[in-house]
């Protein structure tokens, strides 16, 4: 009997020890991540393939929490440009927020779009814009007006060019033509004789096919997967420059309720996302042209003199934009000057100094 009692006590002790050393299961936290574009585009592809795995990996090291993701991409929850409101209202917790499609709500974030012919270096433009968000309170605080926090992961797209149904050798070739473009990019055809038509990547193909527009201003890494050369085989490399397009934001109320380990993991995911995006972008630019050339694209480069003429033909849309912001109580001139100074300080030489005219 004593032996049986001792054995029972030993088993109870072992069981108690196992309870003490066995880690508690990681707490599940449900997060909905949103993007209006589908994963065929790099900025969404790397939400799926880089950001989410990086967050999961960082959390796995803590053993305290795990995220159950609801991936709402490709317009399943919000259309392109609707991400801002979806995150604001808590329909989504986090997502890629394309500020270029919200020029009236996030005007200062669109400074690179109203100052074209800037640079062909996407990373550089992102650095300049994100620095401005940190140093100009009104600019950085713009996100909080929509109940969200900017985490980073800002991206700028590769340099913009023209995809058209007709050949472009000179500015005069654009007269009377309808050119689709997003938001503030419509300004880039002012004074050229072309008519700007609002649109986005999800509509361009059909808009060209049905005659809504005769071409689009877009960039190679998006034009290739969208198969735009099927309907607009003429590519004119104008080199309008690159532009900051948006970054990753999180609902402010949700952020404040998240444990510190989860916040740290999300920031680690943002860093991994930005690095992967730019690496993939570098690789994708040339391969995109190869794919389009194989599909029958007719690629020409606008002459340097014609490009300079185009830059100086435009009205000073940047100064007008800054003036409008000032009337609304926003530091438009400080943002514009900060952007141009940021370019020049990093060794860039824009053909037109929009802030100094």
Secondary structure, 3 states (H helix, E strand, C coil): CHHHHHHHHHHHHHHHHHHHHCCCCCEEEEEEEEECCCCCCHHHHHHHHHHHHHHHHHHHHHCCEEEEEEEEECCCCCCCCCHHHHHHCCCCCEEEECHHHCCCCCCHHHCCCCCCCCCCCHHHHHHHHHHHHHHCHHHHCCCHHHCEEEEEEEEEECCEEEEECCCCCCHHHHCCCEEEECHHHHHHHCCCCCEEEECCCCCHHHHHHCCCCCEEEEEHHHHCCCCHHHCCCEEEECCCCCEEEEEEEEEHHHHHHCCHHHHHHHHHHHHHHHHHHHHHHHHHHHHHHHHHHHCCCEEEECCHHHHHHHHHHCCCHHHHHHHHHHHCCCCHHHHHHHHHHHHHHCCCCCCCCHHHC
